[in-house]
């Protein structure tokens, strides 16, 4: 059983209350500090060295730095993915990130939720139905190959902020472009993340 805990707070300048959430079996969670970035690079370089692909190290380093810098710029506080102990079908297929969202004059949290419900099939889930989940689809080109991603978003209000601050978890599942949105594989991924995000609990005393 994996959990994300309060000690991840504050390491990227993003402060949120303590919380707990279960992750899928074999998944690993990280904060977005520079120390984490160095640790991920060491692990990746060890794998490349073992596979005799050390020449790709600098390229991978740039990719890791780009991803984490992008998340930090968006007030990210956590990053999770399937580790070596996860089932083989899960490795490399999906990631999960935690972001802090704050209302602004341009987009309040109420407006974000309203747009999610109106345009992206947003629905309440979890105990008390305090979590709003919606999905999106994006297509990108990776190394000259077109791929698609299913984005499963979850918005959870932060207690005591009067709906001006929230945590957003976004699961990204990469898949073939021609895979329909209602394909059983994607439906199962959504159900999996629904189950685990529903375990999210604030542990404020």
C-alpha positions as CSV (number, residue, x, y, z in Angstrom):
1,X,0.0,0.0,0.0
2,X,1.5,3.3,-1.1
3,X,0.5,6.7,0.2
4,X,1.3,10.4,-0.4
5,X,1.9,12.2,2.9
6,X,2.3,15.6,4.5
7,X,6.0,15.6,4.3
8,X,5.7,16.4,0.6
9,X,4.3,19.8,1.6
10,X,6.3,23.0,0.9
11,X,9.2,21.5,-1.0
12,X,8.2,23.3,-4.2
13,X,6.7,26.4,-2.6
14,X,3.2,25.0,-2.9
15,X,1.6,24.7,0.5
16,X,-1.4,22.4,0.9
17,X,-2.8,20.8,4.0
18,X,-1.7,17.2,5.0
19,X,-3.5,14.5,3.2
20,X,-3.4,10.8,2.5
21,X,-4.3,8.8,-0.7
22,X,-3.8,5.2,-1.8
23,X,-2.0,4.5,-5.1
24,X,-2.3,1.5,-7.4
25,X,-0.1,-1.5,-6.4
26,X,3.6,-0.9,-7.3
27,X,3.2,2.8,-7.9
28,X,5.8,5.3,-6.6
29,X,5.2,8.9,-5.6
30,X,7.7,11.7,-5.5
31,X,7.8,15.4,-4.7
32,X,9.0,17.8,-7.4
33,X,12.2,19.0,-5.7
34,X,15.6,19.2,-7.4
35,X,16.7,16.4,-5.2
36,X,14.0,14.2,-6.6
37,X,15.0,15.2,-10.1
38,X,18.6,14.1,-9.4
39,X,17.4,10.8,-7.9
40,X,15.1,10.0,-10.9
41,X,18.1,10.7,-13.2
42,X,20.4,8.4,-11.3
43,X,17.8,5.6,-11.5
44,X,17.2,6.2,-15.2
45,X,20.9,6.3,-16.0
46,X,21.4,3.0,-14.1
47,X,18.7,1.4,-16.3
48,X,20.2,2.8,-19.4
49,X,23.7,1.6,-18.4
50,X,22.3,-1.9,-17.7
51,X,20.7,-1.9,-21.1
52,X,23.9,-0.6,-22.7
53,X,22.1,2.6,-23.9
54,X,24.1,5.1,-21.9
55,X,24.3,7.4,-24.9
56,X,20.7,8.4,-24.3
57,X,21.4,9.7,-20.8
58,X,21.7,13.4,-21.8
59,X,18.6,13.2,-23.9
60,X,16.7,11.6,-21.0
61,X,18.0,14.2,-18.5
62,X,16.7,17.0,-20.7
63,X,13.3,15.3,-20.9
64,X,13.1,14.7,-17.1
65,X,14.1,18.3,-16.4
66,X,11.6,19.7,-18.9
67,X,8.7,17.7,-17.4
68,X,9.5,18.6,-13.8
69,X,10.1,22.2,-14.5
70,X,6.8,22.4,-16.3
71,X,5.0,20.9,-13.3
72,X,6.8,23.2,-10.9
73,X,5.7,26.2,-13.0
74,X,2.1,25.0,-12.7
75,X,2.3,24.7,-8.9
76,X,2.8,21.0,-8.9
77,X,3.5,19.2,-5.7
78,X,3.5,15.4,-6.5
79,X,4.3,13.1,-9.3
80,X,3.5,9.3,-9.4
81,X,3.9,6.5,-11.9
82,X,4.2,2.7,-12.0
83,X,7.5,1.5,-10.5
84,X,9.4,-1.7,-11.2
85,X,7.1,-3.6,-8.8
86,X,3.9,-2.7,-10.6
87,X,2.1,-5.0,-13.0
88,X,3.8,-5.0,-16.5
89,X,0.6,-3.7,-18.1
90,X,0.8,-0.5,-16.0
91,X,4.5,0.4,-16.5
92,X,5.0,3.3,-18.8
93,X,1.3,3.6,-19.7
94,X,0.1,6.2,-17.2
95,X,1.3,9.0,-14.9
96,X,-0.4,11.0,-12.1
97,X,0.4,14.5,-11.0
98,X,-0.9,16.7,-8.2
99,X,-1.3,20.4,-8.8
100,X,-2.6,23.3,-6.6
101,X,-5.3,25.3,-8.3
102,X,-6.3,28.8,-7.1
103,X,-9.3,30.9,-8.2
104,X,-8.4,34.0,-10.2
105,X,-10.6,36.8,-11.7
106,X,-10.2,35.1,-15.1
107,X,-11.2,31.6,-13.9
108,X,-12.7,30.9,-10.5
109,X,-12.9,27.3,-9.3
110,X,-16.7,27.4,-9.7
111,X,-16.2,28.3,-13.4
112,X,-13.7,25.5,-13.8
113,X,-16.2,23.0,-12.4
114,X,-19.1,24.4,-14.4
115,X,-17.0,24.1,-17.6
116,X,-16.0,20.6,-16.7
117,X,-19.6,19.5,-16.2
118,X,-20.9,21.3,-19.3
119,X,-18.1,20.5,-21.8
120,X,-16.2,17.4,-20.5
121,X,-18.8,15.2,-18.8
122,X,-17.8,16.2,-15.3
123,X,-19.4,14.2,-12.5
124,X,-19.1,14.1,-8.7
125,X,-17.4,11.0,-7.2
126,X,-16.2,9.7,-3.9
127,X,-17.6,9.9,-0.4
128,X,-19.9,12.9,-0.1
129,X,-19.3,13.5,-3.8
130,X,-16.9,16.3,-3.0
131,X,-14.6,15.4,-5.9
132,X,-15.4,16.4,-9.5
133,X,-14.0,14.2,-12.2
134,X,-13.9,15.0,-15.9
135,X,-11.9,13.7,-18.9
136,X,-10.2,15.2,-21.9
137,X,-8.4,13.9,-25.0
138,X,-5.3,15.3,-26.5
139,X,-3.2,14.3,-29.5
140,X,0.5,15.1,-29.8
141,X,3.5,14.0,-31.9
142,X,6.3,12.2,-30.0
143,X,9.5,11.7,-32.0
144,X,7.5,11.9,-35.2
145,X,4.8,9.5,-34.1
146,X,1.2,10.6,-33.5
147,X,-0.2,9.5,-30.1
148,X,-3.2,10.4,-28.0
149,X,-3.7,10.8,-24.3
150,X,-6.6,10.4,-22.1
151,X,-6.5,13.0,-19.3
152,X,-8.6,12.1,-16.2
153,X,-8.9,15.2,-14.0
154,X,-10.1,15.4,-10.4
155,X,-10.7,18.6,-8.5
156,X,-10.8,18.5,-4.6
157,X,-11.5,21.7,-2.7
158,X,-9.0,22.6,0.1
159,X,-10.8,22.9,3.4
160,X,-11.2,26.4,4.9
161,X,-10.5,28.3,1.6
162,X,-14.2,28.9,0.7
163,X,-13.8,27.2,-2.6
164,X,-10.9,29.5,-3.7
165,X,-8.2,26.8,-3.6
166,X,-8.2,23.2,-4.6
167,X,-6.0,20.2,-5.4
168,X,-6.2,18.8,-8.9
169,X,-5.0,15.3,-9.7
170,X,-4.5,14.6,-13.4
171,X,-3.9,11.1,-14.6
172,X,-2.5,10.8,-18.2
173,X,-2.9,7.6,-20.1
174,X,-1.1,7.5,-23.4
175,X,-2.6,5.3,-26.1
176,X,-2.9,4.8,-29.9
177,X,-4.6,7.6,-31.8
178,X,-7.2,5.3,-33.3
179,X,-8.3,4.0,-29.9
180,X,-11.9,5.2,-29.4
181,X,-12.7,7.1,-26.2
182,X,-15.1,4.4,-25.0
183,X,-12.6,1.5,-25.5
184,X,-12.7,-0.9,-22.6
185,X,-9.0,-0.3,-21.8
186,X,-9.6,3.4,-21.3
187,X,-12.7,2.8,-19.3
188,X,-10.8,0.5,-17.0
189,X,-8.1,3.1,-16.5
190,X,-10.7,5.7,-15.5
191,X,-12.3,3.2,-13.1
192,X,-8.9,2.5,-11.6
193,X,-8.1,6.1,-10.9
194,X,-11.6,6.8,-9.7
195,X,-11.1,4.1,-7.1
196,X,-7.8,5.5,-5.8
197,X,-8.6,9.2,-6.0
198,X,-11.7,8.4,-4.0
199,X,-9.5,7.4,-1.1
200,X,-8.1,11.0,-0.9
201,X,-8.5,12.2,2.6
202,X,-7.5,15.5,4.3
203,X,-5.8,14.7,7.6
204,X,-6.0,18.2,9.1
205,X,-6.3,18.0,12.9
